Structures are given as C-alpha cells and as structure tokens.
C-alpha cells in the first residue's frame, strides 16, 4: 500500500470516529432533559394538608380544614366548596415538569411568574402564589 493511500485511509477513519463520537454524545439526554415529565409533588400526602393560602398581587385567600369541612378564613369559617378544593389539590399533585428555561425579568413579568410578595410591583406582572 502506498504511503499516500495509507494517510488518506487514516484521515477517513479519524473523520468517521469523530462523527460517531459527536452522534453518540448528541443522543445522550442532558440532566435537564431527564427532568422533563418528572412529577414535582410525587410524595405529597394530600390528607395531611391542613390549610391552603392563595396569595395574588392584591388579595389573599385562606382555606383551613376544620373537623368536618373546609372553611374560608377571611369569612370567619364560611364553608368552602370541597369539590373545588379537591380539584385544586389533585391538579397540584399531578403537576410535572413540562419545560425548563432560565428567563430574564422581562420574560418572567410577561409570563406572570414574579412573586406577588416582596417589592410593590405592577399587578399585571405578578402571578398567584399557593402556600
């Protein structure tokens, strides 16, 4: 075999090895991609929830579990709709990661992901906080 042919063959094999390496590393999911679809509150015991506080940009609502029923704190224990509370808690338990991204303040305000607590902000930019 001629030296020129041997060098060409080594060059082609090196290029193929590099291409295979790139393709293999491309298919390995990153740590962030592995989190997609993961349940956020998988271990949450719904029966141990004793109170729920919903904090909006301008108002707050408190729900507390009594001996027999759920009541609204701001209405001196007025009975709350158990079906709606059950639906809310069920949705929270079933939440999973759909997309992960880092956003600047402009994106966070547009998506209403800014906490309503803390500095006074425009209510249109703030989200709702469940505690």
N, CA, C and O of each residue as an XYZ file, in Angstrom:
524
protein
N       0.837     -1.158      0.000
C       0.000      0.000      0.000
C       0.895      1.239      0.000
O       1.895      1.304      0.715
N       0.517      2.201     -0.807
C       1.308      3.422     -0.895
C       1.077      4.295      0.337
O       0.035      4.226      0.989
N       2.067      5.103      0.626
C       2.017      5.980      1.793
C       0.859      6.973      1.684
O       0.207      7.278      2.682
N       0.610      7.463      0.504
C      -0.461      8.432      0.288
C      -1.825      7.788      0.559
O      -2.698      8.420      1.155
N      -2.008      6.567      0.137
C      -3.254      5.841      0.364
C      -3.447      5.579      1.854
O      -4.557      5.704      2.371
N      -2.369      5.217      2.540
C      -2.427      4.954      3.971
C      -2.821      6.214      4.746
O      -3.646      6.145      5.657
N      -2.246      7.350      4.397
C      -2.575      8.615      5.064
C      -4.032      8.985      4.801
O      -4.726      9.448      5.707
N      -4.498      8.787      3.577
C      -5.899      9.067      3.245
C      -6.836      8.170      4.043
O      -7.867      8.627      4.536
N      -6.483      6.901      4.170
C      -7.297      5.950      4.916
C      -7.362      6.330      6.400
O      -8.431      6.267      7.008
N      -6.231      6.721      6.981
C      -6.197      7.146      8.386
C      -7.043      8.403      8.579
O      -7.754      8.526      9.576
N      -6.969      9.326      7.639
C      -7.752     10.555      7.709
C      -9.252     10.250      7.670
O     -10.016     10.817      8.451
N      -9.676      9.370      6.778
C     -11.089      8.998      6.653
C     -11.573      8.292      7.921
O     -12.672      8.572      8.401
N     -10.767      7.381      8.466
C     -11.145      6.673      9.690
C     -11.255      7.630     10.880
O     -12.147      7.482     11.716
N     -10.355      8.604     10.955
C     -10.413      9.597     12.023
C     -11.685     10.436     11.910
O     -12.342     10.716     12.912
N     -12.027     10.832     10.689
C     -13.246     11.614     10.472
C     -14.487     10.811     10.854
O     -15.412     11.350     11.461
N     -14.513      9.523     10.502
C     -15.644      8.664     10.864
C     -15.752      8.497     12.380
O     -16.849      8.547     12.936
N     -14.616      8.300     13.044
C     -14.625      8.155     14.503
C     -15.134      9.430     15.171
O     -15.889      9.365     16.141
N     -14.727     10.578     14.660
C     -15.186     11.852     15.194
C     -16.689     12.016     14.988
O     -17.391     12.472     15.891
N     -17.184     11.653     13.818
C     -18.618     11.752     13.533
C     -19.432     10.847     14.455
O     -20.477     11.256     14.962
N     -18.962      9.629     14.672
C     -19.662      8.697     15.562
C     -19.672      9.237     16.989
O     -20.693      9.149     17.672
N     -18.559      9.790     17.447
C     -18.480     10.349     18.792
C     -19.471     11.494     18.969
O     -20.157     11.573     19.987
N     -19.545     12.374     17.984
C     -20.483     13.500     18.055
C     -21.920     12.996     18.099
O     -22.721     13.494     18.890
N     -22.258     12.025     17.272
C     -23.623     11.492     17.248
C     -23.988     10.794     18.552
O     -25.119     10.923     19.021
N     -23.064     10.068     19.136
C     -23.344      9.367     20.389
C     -23.582     10.370     21.515
O     -24.522     10.205     22.293
N     -22.756     11.398     21.618
C     -22.920     12.391     22.676
C     -24.166     13.235     22.466
O     -24.724     13.757     23.431
N     -24.600     13.373     21.262
C     -25.797     14.137     20.957
C     -27.049     13.418     21.442
O     -28.013     14.063     21.854
N     -27.044     12.115     21.399
C     -28.215     11.330     21.781
C     -28.346     11.136     23.281
O     -29.431     10.803     23.758
N     -27.292     11.331     24.027
C     -27.355     11.184     25.478
C     -28.124     12.383     26.031
O     -27.697     13.522     25.841
N     -29.251     12.149     26.712
C     -30.032     13.275     27.215
C     -29.296     13.995     28.335
O     -28.628     13.381     29.167
N     -29.436     15.298     28.331
C     -28.795     16.082     29.386
C     -29.584     15.912     30.680
O     -30.684     15.360     30.685
N     -29.010     16.388     31.762
C     -29.663     16.281     33.072
C     -30.985     17.039     33.059
O     -31.962     16.609     33.672
N     -31.010     18.170     32.356
C     -32.220     18.982     32.269
C     -33.318     18.244     31.511
O     -34.485     18.308     31.898
N     -32.959     17.543     30.435
C     -33.941     16.804     29.659
C     -34.492     15.623     30.444
O     -35.650     15.248     30.259
N     -33.690     15.036     31.312
C     -34.156     13.908     32.123
C     -35.231     14.348     33.103
O     -36.067     13.539     33.503
N     -35.224     15.624     33.498
C     -36.209     16.124     34.448
C     -37.571     16.343     33.795
O     -38.576     16.431     34.501
N     -37.630     16.433     32.485
C     -38.899     16.653     31.806
C     -39.856     15.508     32.092
O     -39.489     14.337     31.988
N     -41.073     15.852     32.450
C     -42.078     14.847     32.757
C     -42.049     14.362     34.191
O     -42.923     13.600     34.603
N     -41.062     14.787     34.954
C     -40.926     14.351     36.349
C     -41.987     15.047     37.207
O     -42.201     16.253     37.080
N     -42.640     14.290     38.069
C     -43.662     14.853     38.945
C     -43.009     15.710     40.026
O     -42.023     15.303     40.641
N     -43.566     16.897     40.253
C     -42.983     17.821     41.220
C     -43.345     17.474     42.661
O     -42.523     17.639     43.562
N     -44.567     16.996     42.886
C     -45.035     16.721     44.244
C     -45.452     15.262     44.389
O     -46.522     14.963     44.920
N     -44.611     14.371     43.921
C     -44.918     12.939     43.921
C     -45.169     12.412     45.332
O     -46.044     11.566     45.519
N     -44.429     12.887     46.317
C     -44.526     12.362     47.678
C     -45.458     13.174     48.578
O     -45.466     12.973     49.793
N     -46.235     14.078     48.006
C     -47.128     14.914     48.801
C     -48.309     14.090     49.313
O     -49.029     13.468     48.532
N     -48.496     14.093     50.625
C     -49.628     13.397     51.240
C     -50.796     14.377     51.303
O     -50.802     15.279     52.141
N     -51.779     14.209     50.427
C     -52.885     15.163     50.336
C     -53.740     15.168     51.599
O     -54.376     16.177     51.902
N     -53.768     14.086     52.325
C     -54.575     14.028     53.547
C     -53.952     14.818     54.694
O     -54.634     15.120     55.673
N     -52.674     15.154     54.588
C     -52.015     15.914     55.653
C     -52.110     17.426     55.441
O     -51.644     18.190     56.287
N     -52.696     17.868     54.343
C     -52.844     19.304     54.085
C     -53.916     19.850     55.019
O     -55.061     19.401     54.985
N     -53.542     20.828     55.858
C     -54.467     21.390     56.838
C     -54.933     22.792     56.460
O     -55.998     23.229     56.898
N     -54.144     23.499     55.651
C     -54.555     24.832     55.221
C     -53.918     25.159     53.874
O     -52.865     24.632     53.515
N     -54.584     26.039     53.149
C     -54.101     26.495     51.842
C     -54.227     28.010     51.831
O     -55.281     28.548     52.169
N     -53.163     28.701     51.448
C     -53.195     30.150     51.301
C     -52.932     30.480     49.841
O     -51.946     30.026     49.260
N     -53.814     31.268     49.255
C     -53.671     31.695     47.865
C     -53.401     33.191     47.891
O     -54.264     33.979     48.276
N     -52.191     33.580     47.478
C     -51.759     34.976     47.523
C     -51.673     35.513     46.107
O     -50.855     35.050     45.312
N     -52.515     36.492     45.788
C     -52.464     37.161     44.499
C     -51.732     38.479     44.635
O     -51.245     38.805     45.717
N     -51.646     39.243     43.554
C     -50.943     40.526     43.607
C     -51.595     41.529     44.557
O     -50.902     42.359     45.146
N     -52.923     41.463     44.712
C     -53.606     42.450     45.544
C     -54.421     41.837     46.675
O     -54.749     42.536     47.634
N     -54.756     40.562     46.591
C     -55.615     39.945     47.598
C     -55.057     38.608     48.060
O     -54.183     38.019     47.424
N     -55.593     38.146     49.193
C     -55.165     36.871     49.766
C     -56.406     36.104     50.212
O     -57.377     36.691     50.689
N     -56.358     34.779     50.050
C     -57.452     33.915     50.466
C     -56.877     32.768     51.275
O     -55.897     32.142     50.869
N     -57.485     32.493     52.417
C     -57.035     31.395     53.261
C     -58.124     30.350     53.408
O     -59.279     30.679     53.676
N     -57.756     29.101     53.233
C     -58.676     27.981     53.423
C     -58.106     27.107     54.522
O     -56.923     26.768     54.506
N     -58.950     26.742     55.478
C     -58.482     25.931     56.594
C     -59.404     24.725     56.755
O     -60.621     24.814     56.593
N     -58.779     23.601     57.079
C     -59.526     22.352     57.248
C     -60.003     22.260     58.697
O     -59.198     22.243     59.628
N     -61.310     22.201     58.870
C     -61.884     22.051     60.202
C     -62.096     20.579     60.519
O     -61.602     19.700     59.813
N     -62.838     20.324     61.592
C     -63.111     18.938     61.970
C     -63.977     18.227     60.937
O     -63.780     17.047     60.649
N     -64.946     18.968     60.380
C     -65.886     18.344     59.445
C     -65.786     18.863     58.021
O     -66.154     18.156     57.083
N     -65.293     20.093     57.839
C     -65.283     20.686     56.498
C     -64.197     21.756     56.385
O     -63.586     22.168     57.372
N     -63.983     22.187     55.141
C     -63.051     23.268     54.854
C     -63.796     24.594     54.998
O     -64.975     24.696     54.658
N     -63.084     25.619     55.515
C     -63.691     26.930     55.678
C     -62.792     28.033     55.152
O     -61.580     27.860     55.028
N     -63.408     29.183     54.841
C     -62.689     30.354     54.337
C     -62.304     31.222     55.534
O     -63.179     31.683     56.267
N     -61.017     31.448     55.737
C     -60.519     32.195     56.893
C     -61.050     33.623     56.887
O     -61.496     34.114     57.924
N     -61.012     34.298     55.743
C     -61.428     35.692     55.647
C     -62.939     35.864     55.846
O     -63.409     36.987     56.023
N     -63.689     34.788     55.818
C     -65.146     34.840     56.017
C     -65.549     34.109     57.299
O     -66.657     33.584     57.404
N     -64.643     34.084     58.260
C     -64.901     33.534     59.586
C     -65.377     32.086     59.540
O     -66.314     31.709     60.244
N     -64.728     31.282     58.710
C     -65.027     29.858     58.648
C     -66.192     29.487     57.756
O     -66.707     28.372     57.844
N     -66.618     30.405     56.895
C     -67.718     30.085     55.973
C     -67.333     28.849     55.155
O     -66.204     28.765     54.671
N     -68.248     27.890     54.993
C     -67.909     26.639     54.301
C     -67.418     26.867     52.868
O     -68.036     27.597     52.094
N     -66.314     26.237     52.540
C     -65.742     26.312     51.192
C     -66.237     25.122     50.374
O     -66.666     24.112     50.931
N     -66.174     25.250     49.063
C     -66.617     24.188     48.157
C     -65.549     23.091     48.122
O     -64.483     23.269     47.532
N     -65.846     21.962     48.756
C     -64.880     20.872     48.856
C     -64.489     20.331     47.486
O     -63.333     19.958     47.282
N     -65.425     20.281     46.544
C     -65.125     19.747     45.207
C     -64.042     20.580     44.520
O     -63.157     20.031     43.864
N     -64.113     21.900     44.670
C     -63.107     22.768     44.044
C     -61.750     22.634     44.737
O     -60.708     22.666     44.083
N     -61.767     22.483     46.059
C     -60.510     22.294     46.791
C     -59.872     20.972     46.391
O     -58.662     20.902     46.176
N     -60.675     19.934     46.290
C     -60.170     18.618     45.882
C     -59.584     18.684     44.475
O     -58.532     18.104     44.210
N     -60.268     19.394     43.569
C     -59.773     19.543     42.192
C     -58.435     20.281     42.176
O     -57.520     19.888     41.452
N     -58.314     21.354     42.973
C     -57.067     22.119     43.045
C     -55.920     21.258     43.560
O     -54.837     21.249     42.974
N     -56.149     20.538     44.649
C     -55.101     19.705     45.237
C     -54.714     18.579     44.282
O     -53.535     18.245     44.164
N     -55.689     17.995     43.605
C     -55.398     16.933     42.633
C     -54.532     17.458     41.497
O     -53.592     16.785     41.075
N     -54.837     18.649     40.999
C     -54.030     19.236     39.925
C     -52.606     19.521     40.398
O     -51.650     19.333     39.645
N     -52.466     19.972     41.641
C     -51.131     20.248     42.178
C     -50.319     18.964     42.280
O     -49.141     18.943     41.926
N     -50.942     17.900     42.761
C     -50.239     16.621     42.905
C     -49.814     16.077     41.543
O     -48.771     15.432     41.439
N     -50.600     16.325     40.501
C     -50.304     15.797     39.169
C     -49.370     16.688     38.358
O     -49.049     16.350     37.219
N     -48.920     17.823     38.913
C     -48.013     18.717     38.184
C     -46.710     18.011     37.852
O     -46.168     17.266     38.669
N     -46.210     18.253     36.638
C     -44.904     17.721     36.265
C     -44.154     18.762     35.449
O     -44.730     19.752     35.000
N     -42.873     18.525     35.265
C     -42.021     19.457     34.535
C     -42.342     19.336     33.054
O     -42.218     18.261     32.467
N     -42.755     20.446     32.458
C     -43.063     20.446     31.035
C     -41.968     21.111     30.215
O     -41.711     20.734     29.072
N     -41.335     22.096     30.812
C     -40.276     22.818     30.114
C     -39.414     23.506     31.157
O     -39.915     24.002     32.166
N     -38.133     23.529     30.908
C     -37.207     24.178     31.821
C     -36.442     25.251     31.054
O     -35.895     24.989     29.983
N     -36.410     26.453     31.608
C     -35.682     27.537     30.952
C     -35.291     28.565     31.994
O     -35.871     28.626     33.078
N     -34.310     29.361     31.655
C     -33.949     30.479     32.520
C     -34.421     31.746     31.824
O     -34.180     31.945     30.633
N     -35.086     32.585     32.574
C     -35.646     33.783     31.963
C     -35.172     35.037     32.661
O     -34.859     35.025     33.851
N     -35.123     36.113     31.907
C     -34.772     37.399     32.500
C     -36.041     38.037     33.069
O     -37.123     37.460     32.964
N     -35.917     39.205     33.660
C     -37.063     39.840     34.316
C     -38.178     40.167     33.327
O     -39.352     40.137     33.695
N     -37.832     40.475     32.089
C     -38.848     40.779     31.077
C     -39.704     39.548     30.778
O     -40.928     39.643     30.695
N     -39.059     38.402     30.618
C     -39.784     37.159     30.333
C     -40.628     36.751     31.536
O     -41.779     36.348     31.376
N     -40.067     36.853     32.737
C     -40.805     36.479     33.944
C     -42.048     37.341     34.137
O     -43.098     36.835     34.534
N     -41.936     38.635     33.861
C     -43.106     39.503     34.008
C     -44.138     39.227     32.918
O     -45.339     39.289     33.181
N     -43.694     38.925     31.707
C     -44.631     38.620     30.617
C     -45.407     37.345     30.902
O     -46.591     37.251     30.579
N     -44.745     36.358     31.508
C     -45.392     35.087     31.840
C     -46.063     35.114     33.215
O     -46.604     34.102     33.660
N     -46.031     36.256     33.881
C     -46.595     36.449     35.218
C     -46.041     35.429     36.210
O     -46.793     34.767     36.926
N     -44.714     35.315     36.241
C     -44.033     34.396     37.145
C     -43.329     35.110     38.291
O     -42.574     34.487     39.038
N     -43.567     36.404     38.437
C     -42.957     37.164     39.519
C     -43.810     36.986     40.770
O     -45.037     37.071     40.706
N     -43.164     36.742     41.901
C     -43.876     36.518     43.160
C     -44.657     37.767     43.566
O     -44.147     38.881     43.449
N     -45.895     37.588     44.046
C     -46.662     38.746     44.499
C     -46.171     39.291     45.841
O     -46.583     40.376     46.251
N     -45.306     38.562     46.521
C     -44.755     39.017     47.797
C     -43.539     39.896     47.541
O     -42.951     39.854     46.460
N     -43.171     40.675     48.520
C     -41.957     41.480     48.390
C     -42.244     42.870     47.870
O     -43.222     43.506     48.263
N     -41.378     43.339     46.975
C     -41.483     44.697     46.453
C     -42.837     44.928     45.792
O     -43.443     44.016     45.228
N     -43.287     46.161     45.880
C     -44.534     46.524     45.205
C     -44.269     46.551     43.701
O     -43.393     47.266     43.216
N     -45.043     45.762     42.992
C     -44.877     45.670     41.546
C     -46.222     45.854     40.880
O     -47.260     45.900     41.540
N     -46.190     45.959     39.572
C     -47.413     46.051     38.794
C     -48.178     44.735     38.926
O     -47.614     43.677     38.644
N     -49.451     44.766     39.346
C     -50.221     43.525     39.495
C     -50.320     42.709     38.207
O     -50.543     41.500     38.257
N     -50.158     43.355     37.064
C     -50.220     42.642     35.785
C     -48.999     41.753     35.566
O     -49.049     40.833     34.750
N     -47.897     42.014     36.284
C     -46.666     41.238     36.119
C     -46.558     40.085     37.107
O     -45.754     39.173     36.915
N     -47.364     40.124     38.164
C     -47.245     39.132     39.237
C     -48.159     37.940     39.006
O     -49.223     38.052     38.398
N     -47.719     36.812     39.502
C     -48.513     35.600     39.427
C     -49.278     35.383     40.717
O     -49.390     36.287     41.545
N     -49.803     34.182     40.883
C     -50.520     33.794     42.090
C     -49.686     32.764     42.825
O     -49.176     31.822     42.218
N     -49.546     32.939     44.120
C     -48.712     32.069     44.939
C     -49.603     31.193     45.807
O     -50.478     31.692     46.514
N     -49.378     29.889     45.749
C     -50.100     28.943     46.605
C     -49.169     28.488     47.710
O     -48.072     28.000     47.442
N     -49.605     28.647     48.955
C     -48.779     28.252     50.096
C     -49.510     27.173     50.870
O     -49.002     26.684     51.879
